């Protein structure tokens, strides 16, 4: 019994968490990143240090990471990207800063959402004035998205729109996105992407092959001259033959 007790204590000591390493994907600058790492490491260490490493799971770490931190006087939120146990006693944690990306008008100002469409915070600022995220880049204003499901669907296509293969960096390319609901039972909904350069991309029936339509619109955009990109509309739809098509018009009214 004495031997077994000593063995259990020895295992507990050897395999208890003693080291926590934190890596971060941050958009707020080097100083903020260093401060965030310190805060997150402290949060994880307070919860997990001394516990047998086998008994520490992702849920424990996620609860330590995915909360609001005060970093150099500003409120920041993070999401757990990766969690790995390195035996006998080390936790490696990678987190990503939740980047403020979208703004939706509210009764008292606007609500801010991250790049995944997850709510971040409310603001009492005027949504019609210049809006900027924590990294100094402007928000994308979402219009016509009253429900969580509609917002999630629109943000999903915004991610496609802003991918490297298409228009690259949604906030740099797009000023606002408008969901326009059909006024008839036989009509279809559409998404209007208002680009900062002055051009508009209309994705007709966005729920049907929306990603493919956006990819086709990006190719059409790349074929335009610099002058054409300053105005007009790229209209994306599916032809009667079932072909995804994107056509440019200089004077198209929405």
Secondary structure, DSSP 8 states (H G I E B T S, - for coil): -HHHHHHHHHHHHHTB--EEEEEEE-SS-HHHHHHHHHHHHHHHHHHHTTSBGGG--HHHHHHHHSSEEEETTEEEEEEEEEEEEETTTEEEEEEEE--EEEEEEETTEEEEEETTS-EEEEE-S-TTS--B-TTS-B-EEEES--SHHHHHHHHHHHHHHTSTTTTS-HHHHEEEEEEE--SSTT---EEEEEETTS-EEEEETTTSSHHHHHHHHHHHHHHS-TTGGGS-EEEEEE-TTS-EEEEEESS---
